[in-house]
Amino acid sequence: MTWLLPSVVAVPVLGAGLTVLIGRRLRLQRAIALSGVAFVLVAAVLLLIEADSNGAAVAQLGGWPAPFGITLVADRFAGIVLTVSTAMLIAVLVYAMAQLGRDALDWWFHTKYLILTAGVALSLVTGDLFNLFVGFEMMLIASYVLLTVKTGPGEVRATMSYVVINLVASALFLVVIAFTYTVAGTLNLADLAVAFQTLDPAVRSALGLLTLVVFGIKAAIFPLFMWLPDSYPTAPTPVTAIFAGLLTKVGVFVIIRTQTLLFSQDEPSTLLLFIAGATMTVGVLGAIAQNDIKRILSFHIVSQIGYMVMGLGFLTVAGLAAAILYITHHIVVKTGLFLVGGLVEAEEGTGALDRIGGLLHRRPIIAVMFLPLALSLAGIPPFSGFVAKLALLQEGLALDRGIIVAVSLAVSLLTLFSMTKIWGGVFWGETTEPSVPAARGMTVATGSVVALSLGVALFAGPLADLATRAAADLVDPAVYTGLVLGGG
């Protein structure tokens, strides 16, 4: 199975090169893009099965043993996130093909999409800090172009904060890499986990805080989130949907990986729990103040990140398992909500709540798809969001962390309020004149994401068990280091 690890990066990159070589043959470009992302999905499922059955798959590229060569690792945590992420990449790609028609944004859309896929995959399976930087840059460079393609001057200005702040984060990441190599003499994550055990506590804490800032910018945690609500709503729906579902969650993934592997603690982190509560609160208050579907959902990205950080802040198996389950649920639900928002914009010509209404009577299928996603985001039973939030609340009460539990409950109620605001503005009221009807492929792709979100709720038990096994690996760094430094 180890040969699959480099292939999840190499195949999309190869596909991107092929789409450039074939020129403006759109059907062939689409076939290559779908095939490339589908391959990554199949590989991710196989790697997850392997990791759950026999331990993490480890590949040492070039025959160089760790920590000297390039190491790729797919443990349960990486396998879960990679599988769900690539499933969403396929759904959004199908949606984009239906919405964009022969234009496809531009003739290089599929090239950039495949590079984005490769960057996400590399960020999730890399075993060293330098190639983590490479994976992030692949992902971010593709996202820079996707955000600004075929937009006007106003939209470009709105996305400048995204570009500038992420460039600053990348520069800080290089500083982290330089400092880390200076004090530890290695960048391999498993080797760093061993080296940091003998590192001066003050130096280790400083590196931990700097690392949290770097990846906190990319994950949009409080107070580093202000770039997100302005930049995401300006992009075309497929681009916004995949950014909303994946990019910040890759940041959260790396925060969890580094904090548990390199900077682990024996008791809950007050700092992380404060950040979690502040992220939830500021995000949901921002969402309530908005009057546009995409802006409401963009602020909710920030708010929901807080729940994932909350699980990490507990630093227990149950807390991390709840965080992993929440990431799984949120990738699917948030992608689906943005796709539904795109359907509304296609039907109404706008996402402004004060300019649309009555869509329930004219297009009830959109309302049917929106409702379970909205209720899941708010944590209403029996949907997937309820399962993940319940796990977080139970662990918070068990650890006697009543304040963060109370905050998370209040934020859930406010999230439900903001979802009813969208429901009332879009689906109730007087019927407005339709714009261009949404293409059938857009509806089918959105429906598949809704079905997957229901599947997450239906199979919550087995998924929670899998998340618990993944979390058990995370709280014991020796599991990771033993597999990597022991040669797999």
Secondary structure, 3 states (H helix, E strand, C coil): CCCHHHHHHHHHHHHHHHHHHCCCCHHHHHHHHHHHHHHHHHHHHHHHHHHHHHCCEEEEECCCCCCCCEEEEECHHHHHHHHHHHHHHHHHHHHHHHHHCCCCCCCCHHHHHHHHHHHHHHHHHECEHHHHHHHHHHHHHHHHHHHHCCCCHHHHHHHHHHHHHHHHHHHHHHHHHHHHHHHHCCCEHHHHHHHHHHCCHHHHHHHHHHHHHHHHHHHCCCCCCCHHHHHHHHCCHHHHHHHHHHHHHHHHHHHHHHHHHCCCCCCCCHHHHHHHHHHHHHHHHHHHCCCEHHHHHHHHHHHHHHHHHHHHHHCCHHHHHHHHHHHHHHHHHHHHHHHHHHHHHHHHCCCEHHHCCCHHHHCHHHHHHHHHHHHHHHCCCCCHHHHHHHHHHHHHHHCCCHHHHHHHHHHHHHHHHHHHHHHHHHCCCCCCCCCCCCCHHHHHHHHHHHHHHHHHHHCHHHHHHHHHHHHHHHCCHHHHHHHHHCCC
